[in-house]
Amino acid sequence: MGESAIALGYFDLVLATALVLLAGVASLVLRLNLEGQLAVGASRTVIQLLLVGVLLKWVFDLAHPLPVIAVMLVMIAVAAVASVRRSSRSFAGAYLGAFLTLLLAGILTTFAVTGFIIRVDPWYRPQYVIPLFGMILGNALTGISLCLDSFLETLSERRDRIETELALGATRWEAARDPLSDAVRRGMIPIINAMMVVGIVSLPGMMTGQILQGADPLEAVKYQIVVMFMVAAGTAAGCILMAMWIYRRLFNDRHQLCTEGIRRH
Amino acid sequence: MGWLLLRALDVGIAGRRLLRGVDLSLRTGERVAVVGASGCGKTTLLRTVAGLIDPLAGECRLGDASPVEVGWPEWRRRVSFAAQRPVMLPGSVRDNLERPFHYGSARRRFPEPRALDWAGALDLDQAIWHQDAQTLSEGQMQRVALLRSLCVGPEVLLLDEPTSALDPGAGRAVEELVTREAVAALIVTHDVAQVSRWCHRQLDLADFMEPVDG
């Protein structure tokens, strides 16, 4: 670490608010009708982040695995609901599938990184586990949502084609393989695009944060590479698990496609 | 072999019963017309026999074997369903014909010489074999779908209005080919003349019972 970061006071936050106010004034002058949403968004940013700050401080001070696990479970539940709601279609079992998928993909990826790469001690050290887990969830959520949307859309819109394959003697796996692959691919596109342009178009938030905290940029880069790979692995695991969950729920063991349960939001 | 048996079959969609207690036995080479008013469950009956949806009660057997004993993909190769609105898979006509032979349930290779012979009988020029299947006319699609089903080597054909998009001449060609190949067939049709000309008997779904000789 180099020099430490410049600490911010609450007055500095008030000054930052002026920036949003400027955007609000621009909205009023140009009649963009965005000032209400800007006010709500800005208020939610302050309230949500302050609450999270207080909660994290409490969890960090406790230094016990149970609060860490509890926070992780709440994060998974919120991410699971958000991922299904973002998709234009859903089916019975989608929320449970998203929850289990995020649980498995998030926990395996996070603890693989904290246990074998960063070697965090103790294993639950919240300063590492919670932010890394959050990054994985945030990206896996987007991936799962796109994967769910794509797979359900194909099963609904191209039902005739899939049933034609089944009628010609395809197994459920042979009939589902193409739409399943397309859905996983669709879910992975954002993280692959992010890896393509990272450092060129923008500096990732975590790396920026470390540099602002006075870290050596090369050290920050090493962390960022680990984070990008971790997020890619978590998103891939999430998309594959979610696609397999959908496949198992919508193709029965009689090799039939059961789309009756698919509904639009 | 070649005996399709429907025993006390109840048929419906999403739990709604359309037909009750359908009994039928179909021998090799026998063609039975499935008739009834629109919406009475003709297509649903064929889809049920193909195993694409579950019966609400009763069973289908091929000889002594149930679909569970045969295995569902194998059942669908032996009891082949061709939908009224034919669906072409991505790729050329040839890709469509060969597609079933890429599945794990395929027991033999694509029978190209026979396929060519059948295509000729259906007046399908070989020039269209490399054409994108999505660009065919509906009548061509209907004949390619029948050809695709025949290539699989079924013991029973489930044909849902197989000549609805064809002119009389092409319709006759379909009838003659299925007759010549002596494949058992359950045929949904609204064409009374076709029933008497092509089918041995009919299953009138208005009765939900064993068909009367036609």
Interface residues (C-beta under 8 A of the other chain):
Chain A: D160 R161 E163 T164 E165 L166 A167 L168 G169 A170 T171 E174 R254 H255 Q256 E260
Chain B: A14 A50 G51 L52 I53 D54 P67 W72 P73 E74 R76 R77 S80 F81 A83 R85 V87 L89 R99 P100 Y103 G104 S105 A106 R148 S149 V152
